[in-house]
Amino acid sequence: MKKITLAATVATIVVAATAYASPYYALRQIKTALAERNADALAAHVDFPALRTSVKTQLEAGIARSIEATAGRDNPFAALGQSIAGAMLGKMVDAMVSPAGVVALVNKSAVSPQADADGDAPADGAQKKATYSAGYTGVNTFVVRAKDGNAQQGALVLQRHGLWDWKLSAIEIASAMAAR
């Protein structure tokens, strides 16, 4: 009887530990897919409908703030401009946040054209290592935040799909970008 209880306890601990570590493993798989430029493997870790909704909502709010700041709240042309921008934005986000968009992004060079012109780059050509924090914000939500010094620069939000599977379902756009 003690052997059965011990085996059940060990099995429970193993299941709980692997379930707890599963988002870290998913992040490792995403990082590997990006490094290998494997769009199919990357797409397997993305919840495209949820990600589209997240990006659209944040960009539409940013556009609304920008239009309101420049044109004012009572300007009838501002509402027209916002509706046109919203329609165009929706189509752009649908095209970019799709399996085909992931393939295009993965197949592009990982080095941006601005990286060479950046004066903060070390003289020996080494790139600065990105720093980030990762952790649970709920039982089914795991957030990875990029950091630049003390400033939070946006986040990737993974949602649980089953016991061990996690998918990128939202991107929190940095407040400085969202305000533009």
Helices and strands as residue ranges (DSSP letters): H 2-35, H 39-43, H 48-71, H 76-96, H 99-107, H 113-117, E 131-138, E 141-148, E 151-161, E 165-172, H 175-178
